[in-house]
């Protein structure tokens, strides 16, 4: 109940004029449907002002209720058979292919190099038992033959890969598409990236998914909003992902089912209804 109330408040705040219009439409509909019934039963005189108050109450409840912020969205990419599902969920627990961002070294050690609370860190912890060695071995297999340059670092992995490099890490029947998104300062280990980096990364990811996913659904988080340092607002990050898919579809086939997953608090802060409406053809 609290979740619905919160979504209701958010929806009304975002669209105050839309809320008034929704109430008016609900009132007109209630009047159209109920007025003939009241007249037929000859209740016009006995109900009086109570009838009007009831119409207003019904219209207000329905009109405001319709404005509750959406908890999910389904968006079709124009000109393709691809569908993007935006939903609450835990990417780490998703049973299928996943796209996960990393730094240019594909670091594997939890702590200073990989934040344990990041999706990258949770994958190491959840899927590889927290073992940096096991995860590193899988990453090295995925990156076999990929060119990298030696880097002088006092700790962490010593090979630096170009931004946009994708390591298709096989884990059971699924693939973790680990992609280098952020640059890492050799001294502070602070991660940074730009929107230009993100665009390049998404293009590389869609190519890797096309080659390796065998047409199966793939899930991802809202890349560009986490530890990489780009700092995109959640809704803008979603738009970025959608635009990258549309752009990629002009050159190659794209996945037919993509899931963008985020915690409930993040989904609640996004205006999914507006995004969904803006992508309708």
Protein Blocks (a to p, Z undefined) as FASTA:
>chain_A
ZZmmmmmmmmmmmmmmlmmmmmmmmmmmmmmmmmmmmmmnopmmmnmmmmmmmmmmmmmm
mmmmmmpccfbdcdddehiabdcddddddfklpgcdddddddfkopabecjklcfkbmkl
mmmmmmnnopaklmmmmmmmmmgoiacdddddfedjfbdcdehiacdddehjbdcddddf
bdcdfklopacddfklmmmmmmmmmmmmmmmnnopacddddehiamnonopafklmmmmm
mmmmmmmmmmmccdfbdcddddfklmmmpcfklmmmmmpZZ
